[in-house]
Amino acid sequence: MTTDYDRTHWGPPASAPPATRTPSTPPPPAGPESGEPRQPFVRRLWRGRPEDPRWARPAFLALLLATLLLYLYDLSASGYANSFYSAAVQAGSKSWKAFFFGSLDAGNAITVDKPPASLWPMQLSVRIFGLNSWAILVPEVLMGVGTVAVVYAAVRRRFSPTSGLIAGAVLALTPVAALMFRFNNPDAMLALLMAVACYLVVRALEDGRTRWLVWAGAAIGFAFLAKTLQAFLVLPPLALVYAVCAPVTLKKRLGQLALATAALAVSGGWWVAVVELWPASSRPYIGGSQNNSFLELTFGYNGLGRLSGDETGSVGGGGGGAGSTGQWGETGWDRMVNSEIGGQISWLLPAALILLAAGLVATRRARRTSVTRGSFLIWGGSLLMTAVVFSYMAGIFHQYYTVALAPYLAAVTGMGADLLWERRRELWASLTLAAAAVAAATWGYVLLHRTPDYLPWLRWLVLVGGLTAALGLVFAGRLTRRLALAAASLGLVAALAGPTAYTLSTVQQGHTGSIVTAGPAGASMMGGGRPGGGRGGFGGGGTPGQNQQGQQGGQQGQNQQGQGFPGGGTGGFGGTLPGQGGGQTRQGGGPTGEGAGGGGGVGGLLNGASVTAQAEKLLETDAGRYTWAAAAIGSQNAASYQLATGEPVMAIGGFNGTDPSPTLAQFKQYVADGRIHYFIAGGSMGGGPGGAANGTSSQITSWIEATFKKVTVGSATFYDLTQEASG
């Protein structure tokens, strides 16, 4: 065993040149450079590394297959999931201009409030397979499977195959991962690319080659095009670890980091440059901004505003300082484990922190270039950095953001467990391994106890199983290998039982709207919200403003009214949004019309609207003669009608109805040019420049109501912008 813990099955020490390889070191892959014939791809895929045991690669492929099947289960139950992004997918499948800019409609009135990279795979899928739930969500599932594969590969490079399998299983069975890798928000692509970046930096630490670091920079840059500045949270730990630990001279390290930064700027900046240089008059308005600027959106609403809570155009401020509670939940050091977030991500977080500390202690005397220690620093540093920022950010924060932590947490867990297992004959290692088992079991009991009506027997099995396993692990170095393995296996099963149950609950229900949570009913209640109904045999965790879609007696499309979004009702918290209510009408939230929202044809801020067959027929009539079949306040309202009819619908004011686009003068010109047929009454109008009493959304609504003929279809109200009101 080498002094830096780069053991035989971890590969050769990073600083060792090829000439110093020993017979016990795994040989390089066969290929043209070695003069040996290269094995067929299928055989290499099945056998894996020459030094791996025969079961390793089949087990890895089985893990990927199980993850794929788990995430594909009843996938269409979510319909169009978040109709905000599904509408943009539909638009991009019809217009290449909408594809490039990430427009909400094929008429290119306004974009989503994020860059478009996460939309591109879904849009290409819809272009090939047509608009349906599977075409939209399967690319997200494949990203989840890819993330599991990347985490396995990264951990396996320096540790055993078992450690890679543990890491992959932990990731696949994390509830928030099962949620977001079956949903169409940008977080799935972000998690995949962040895992890829960490993997590539580990590769760079092994041999100091510039190409790995440059590719890592490119991955982070492309992640910026998925979710802007959140992609940069890992930059400090990755850059610092490479600058200190890379096996090349300091001068070369700095030069390599400069090249990686250039790659980041190019891969993430090319699209930004095109958008900023493109004449504003011939491109869609940048949704979420107040000045039609993507840079303003990046550093304001989607950037520093998320940290401070000062988000112009948002629906309100954040949670304030540490320990304070606002509409986005309580901030502070314990945010990742509190009742709002804990059930989503924190099942193995206490154990992972113990294992991370143990890994750093075990490698404290290793040489500077130790890749083993560097791996702990990369994955552990990314975990800590992201968790701290999430814990104290005062702006918009949703539970599902924590999927970004899942790859880091999984990797740390796999690496730490493997290192301590190999050193279990040392008392400190066996005691630490037992402590991690106790932490996982105890915290699993606490999280399961927060939903006392959900599988009440499970929390006791988790606690008793984990404590029993911990007792065995204390003596793991003195027990036979079979008994030690039995104790370790029991501890792993106990640790994963809770998140597995929550994950199974997550995949057995559909999720729609802009705020979604994993697990059973009551598992995560932001700001004191009450749980909403779920689908199938498990309830869905409710959050403020989220109307969970239910299924009773096999009927889809029956809405369960949630607690409401902050600022709802008559101005307080917990009320309903305009137009939300019951009803079995056709809705725009899914490929067959189902979705969250109420009757009356009016959509709320976070969920879509019900679209009756009569309203659909009205908008489809002569739609080809207009750029937009209709216009509506707020993106979710517009998205419902667009998805139901397949025709472009302008979202006045963007997502919140607060963006100053279009202006009243611009809208009047569109109407005069005959480019918009109908205006859909109602919708969400938040505060701010676009939605206040004197904002553009209100001005446009007032002008339409005073000028044009009202058309009533069922409980929905439209205005025909081609016919002025009599008198």
Protein Blocks (a to p, Z undefined) as FASTA:
>chain_A
ZZklpafknopafklcfklpcfklccddddfknopacddfklmmmnmpaklcfklmmmmm
mmmmmmmmmmmgoklmnonmpaklmmmmmmmmmpmklmmnopabfnlmaccfbdfklmmm
mmmmmmmnopafklmmmmmmmmmmmmmmmmmmmmmmmmcfklmmmmmmmmmmpmklmmmm
mccbfklmmmmmmmmmmmmmmmmmmnopaklmmmmmmmmmmmmmmnommlmmmmmmmmmm
mmmmpccdfklmmmmmmmmmmmmmmmmmmmmmmmmmpcfklcccdehianopaklmmmmm
mmmmmmnopaghiabdcebjehiacfkopadjklmmmmklmmmmmmmmmmmmmmmmmmmm
mmmmpcfklmklmmmmmmmmmmmmmmmmmmmocbdcdfklmmmmmmmmmmmmmmmmmmmm
mmmmpmklmmmmmmmmmmmmmmmmmmmmmmmmgokllmmmmmmmmmmmmmmmmmmmmmcf
klmmmmmmmmmmmmmmmmmmmmmmmmmpccedjbdcedjehkacghhiacdddehjbdcd
ddehiacdddeehighiacddebpehiajopahiacehiacdjbdcfkbfnopacddehh
iacfkbccdddfklmmmmmgoklmpmblbdcehjklmmmmmmmnopacddehijnopacc
dcfklmmmmmmnopafbdceeijddedjklmmklmklmmmmmmmmmmccddehjbccddf
kbcceZZ
